[in-house]
């Protein structure tokens, strides 16, 4: 099936989600290299693998739709990596809070524009991607709670 007006919205949404997942991958790799977050490497590695798997599933779905998947998180990935690096350099709580903010945006990303996608893509998100996103969000939120980190408020 070639990209048509009928699946153009699906491709746009999936491409955005894939870029976000690739940005997560970059952020988690950055976090795993941060000395302040070293004691959480098992949890961070679990989240990294989950985001890598989601990125691959999204790339695969885009290929099925005859669309070129993104190769990186682009500007979003660069900004996320920069913010995570800065937060991790400040300290453990700031690094965890930055990751949780990203996970929050990830949850919103899977919820938004859901109705614009084709049925197969909605099924992929509902059955595989969103549940995995909820799990990584839960892992990072639990880290924040156990470390007593405050909760940043964003308008995203």
C-alpha positions in Angstrom: 0.0 0.0 0.0 1.5 3.4 -1.0 1.2 6.4 1.2 -2.1 8.1 0.4 -4.3 10.8 1.8 -6.1 8.0 3.6 -3.0 7.0 5.6 -1.1 10.3 5.6 -2.4 11.2 9.0 -1.5 7.8 10.3 2.0 8.2 8.9 2.4 11.7 10.5 1.3 10.4 13.9 3.4 7.3 13.8 6.4 9.3 12.6 6.0 11.7 15.5 5.6 8.8 18.0 8.7 7.1 16.5 10.8 10.3 16.9 9.6 10.6 20.5 10.7 7.0 21.1 14.1 7.6 19.5 14.4 10.7 21.7 13.7 8.5 24.7 16.4 6.1 23.7 18.9 9.0 23.5 17.8 10.3 26.9 18.0 6.9 28.6 21.5 6.3 27.1 22.5 9.7 28.5 21.0 8.9 31.9 22.8 5.5 32.0 26.1 7.4 31.6 25.3 9.9 34.4 27.2 9.2 37.6 24.3 10.6 39.6 21.9 7.9 38.3 24.3 5.0 38.4 22.4 3.2 41.3 19.3 3.1 39.1 21.0 1.5 36.1 18.9 -1.7 36.1 15.6 0.4 36.0 17.0 2.8 33.4 18.2 -0.1 31.2 14.8 -1.7 31.4 13.2 1.5 30.2 15.8 1.9 27.5 15.1 -1.5 26.1 11.4 -0.9 26.2 11.8 2.4 24.2 14.1 0.7 21.7 11.5 -2.0 21.1 8.8 0.5 20.7 10.9 2.5 18.2 11.5 -0.6 16.2 7.8 -1.5 16.2 6.9 2.0 15.0 9.6 1.8 12.3 8.2 -1.5 11.1 4.7 -0.2 11.0 5.8 2.9 9.0 7.6 0.6 6.5 4.4 -1.4 6.1 2.7 1.9 5.2 5.6 2.6 2.7 6.8 5.5 4.7 10.5 6.2 5.6 10.9 5.9 9.4 13.0 8.6 11.1 16.6 7.7 11.9 16.8 9.7 15.0 14.8 11.8 17.5 15.8 14.9 15.5 15.5 18.2 17.3 13.3 16.6 20.0 16.0 14.0 20.7 18.7 16.6 20.9 16.7 18.8 23.3 15.7 15.8 25.4 19.3 14.6 25.6 20.6 18.0 26.5 17.9 18.5 29.2 18.5 15.0 30.7 22.3 15.5 30.7 21.9 18.8 32.5 19.4 17.4 35.0 21.6 14.4 35.7 24.6 16.6 36.2 22.7 18.6 38.8 21.8 15.4 40.7 19.9 12.2 41.0 16.5 13.8 41.8 16.7 16.3 38.9 17.7 13.5 36.5 14.8 11.3 37.6 12.4 14.2 37.4 13.5 15.0 33.9 12.9 11.4 32.8 9.5 11.4 34.4 8.5 14.6 32.6 9.5 12.9 29.3 7.5 9.8 30.3 4.5 12.1 31.0 4.8 13.6 27.5 5.1 10.0 26.1 1.8 9.1 27.7 0.1 12.1 26.2 1.6 11.3 22.8 0.1 7.9 22.7 -3.3 9.3 23.7 -3.4 12.2 21.3 -4.4 11.9 17.7 -5.4 8.3 18.3 -8.6 8.7 16.2 -6.6 10.0 13.2 -4.8 6.6 12.7 -5.9 3.6 10.7 -7.3 0.6 12.7 -4.2 -1.5 12.5 -2.0 1.3 14.0 -4.6 2.0 16.7 -4.5 -1.7 17.6 -0.7 -1.7 17.7 -0.8 1.3 20.1 -3.6 0.0 22.3 -2.2 -3.5 22.7 1.6 -3.1 22.7 2.9 0.5 22.7 0.7 2.3 25.2 0.9 -0.5 27.8 4.7 -0.5 27.5 4.7 3.3 27.9 2.5 3.0 31.0 5.0 0.6 32.4 8.1 2.7 31.8 6.2 5.7 33.2 5.4 3.6 36.3 9.0 2.6 36.8 10.3 6.1 36.7 7.4 7.5 38.8 8.3 4.9 41.4 11.9 5.9 41.4 10.8 9.5 41.9 8.6 8.5 44.8 11.3 6.4 46.5 13.8 9.2 46.2 11.4 11.8 47.5 11.9 14.0 44.5 9.4 16.8 44.1 7.1 17.0 41.1 7.7 19.6 38.4 4.8 21.1 36.8 4.9 21.6 33.0 2.5 23.0 30.5 3.2 20.5 27.8 
